[in-house]
Amino acid sequence: MVTTRGRAAVWERAFGRQVTEYVALVYALVLVWGLGDVVSTYFAYAAVGTPAAESNPWIQVLLSIHPLALLALKAAVVLYAGVVLLACRETVKQAPGWRIWLSAVVVVGVFVVVNNLLVGLVALA
């Protein structure tokens, strides 16, 4: 069984110690805005039964056309953003406040996911 220390050593060899924080923030961004937002949006859509509760008009259109269009669009955007952020790591890390900016994007994504879940739970109640 691989220990946590062993996993950390593999991670550090692959990405370096200083990169770990950046990569973790990018992965968190991709998970929250990719998986979390899509699943919570589908939950709210299924609970409400109509895209009318969606505040983003573009997402409303995608849900009314076909719900899988939302999945395709969000997956493409989040994948592209994640790849660009990882590829431009050194450039982003030179910007002042990059930790705050990436952390804020993740936190806003968490609020969006929680809001979607609340919309779905209220619709079910």
Steps between C-alpha positions, in 0.01 A plus 500: 500500500637841403526746784405866487867592530575279200226666294630843597850401388369386161299825467808711586719312251244553226407863569746637756423625849410858403272397216287277722293790637436641152407164350270426795319831448459430127367150574259644758380754244443227241317275747277771641412670172501180296353220703336693785329762285375254240361253753336769713353671191352169384362439849333842509369453145357157583343624823343809345410327174570805287806711423313811621677492838841531334633855533742475206307550173759305299460199726121535477526476121730197520268324743197571283677377184641183656631442853811322370599818317568650842732213586689532171545876531606502865734205452667671205536835677631354826741266321633787291535728804679229698744419221575868436553568870737206530687591182536865602597421859813716509325798343206480741731462799671828409171690531452667838225335703471186289422288809220734602357507149501121452367445851223754440397326177477169689301659784257665256456159336419346837235770556351428157484128577339564840250739339406238240455239771280736702285573195454129447421431866248785517332371184473154654353631825 
